[in-house]
Amino acid sequence: MWREMQKFGVTCDRATYVSLLRTAAAARTPPSLILGLWEHVRKSNLLPNAPLYDAMLQACVHSKAGQTALEIWREMAAHELEASSFAAVALIRSCSSLEDLAVADALLLLSEYEGPGAEKLVVARLAVLGELVESGNLLQLPRAWDMMEEASKRGIASVAIYNTLITVCGKARAIDQAFKALDHMRQAGLPPTKVTYQALIAACQRSGELEKALSVFQVCSLTVECVLLL
């Protein structure tokens, strides 16, 4: 469609570029074509706004162009524009290798762990670490704890973040650390939820600690409405 528009000299406005980028994202267009479209945006007289940058970020995610997405993120920050939390989380979740971790870490640093989407960014980043840990890369577990500590310092530690950390510990079969995360959660004044106990029971099961799993279930049944499968 874009090529046809160029052929006939059709001038695009911001809304048209946003639609084209979203279409490209849905079609998982190759990175080279995404970059070509973005270059055309730059050569136009239009100054990219937040929706346009956001559409480009999502196109980069679906095209697996992580480094380009990071450049877009930095450019947005320079213009004091903020990406939607959906685009940021999607970008972090797309990081599935050690090489991609630099992109995810850079996103968190650029966000300074602040803003309405900060919690979702941390949860997404922890989830990526959990996938790496589950695949056998246990060296990523300390990084998960470092991220938890940083979130605590920034004042954004939440039930969702602690629940995700417990899940990461479970995937590492580090049952003691899973219970340690629960202790930290309580010390932070955050009451465990049904999801917390589900994550803890799953961690016990992964480690073959069925008695501990039953003990957690009993505590859960006394404190929250808990329907779990053991």
HELIX and SHEET records of a PDB file:
HELIX    1   1 TRP A    2  LYS A    7  1                                   6    
HELIX    2   2 ARG A   14  ALA A   26  1                                  13    
HELIX    3   3 PRO A   31  LYS A   43  1                                  13    
HELIX    4   4 ALA A   50  HIS A   62  1                                  13    
HELIX    5   5 GLY A   66  ALA A   78  1                                  13    
HELIX    6   6 SER A   85  ARG A   93  1                                   9    
HELIX    7   7 LEU A   98  SER A  111  1                                  14    
HELIX    8   8 ALA A  118  GLU A  134  1                                  17    
HELIX    9   9 LEU A  138  GLN A  140  5                                   3    
HELIX   10  10 LEU A  141  LYS A  153  1                                  13    
HELIX   11  11 VAL A  159  LYS A  171  1                                  13    
HELIX   12  12 ILE A  175  GLN A  187  1                                  13    
HELIX   13  13 LYS A  194  ARG A  206  1                                  13    
HELIX   14  14 LEU A  210  THR A  223  1                                  14    
END                                                                             
